Amino acid sequence: MNSEEREYIAVVINYFWGDGLAASHSVNDEAAEVVYFALKEAQSCSASMDMVPSPATGKPGLKYIAKQLAKIGKDIAVGDTSVYESCRARVASLYKSKVKLALIGI
């Protein structure tokens, strides 16, 4: 994961769990993976098919996850979101502990 991807993944984390939870330097592979699956759940809830494009089969690789999250982070940074607020709040509560633990490497 490069520094730009980490920066935008932090934007996604802060969108779901509040500004200041994640800084780019705290984003790691585990946190990216948790956020990826949280976004997939938000996608399902919101039926926003273009929010998180999914690979054809299997578990996506970390490069794919980082690239997709960075793209979404760029969109969120400029105010372009397609997740319903009720879905964002639901996903945020379901994944809050997981993302916090992942950010500290647990």
Protein Blocks (a to p, Z undefined) as FASTA:
>chain_A
ZZklmmmmmmmmmmmnoghkacfklpcfklmmmmmmmmmmmmmmnopaklpccdfbdjdd
fklmmmmmmmmmmmmmnopacbdfklmmmmmmmmmmmmmmmmnoZZ
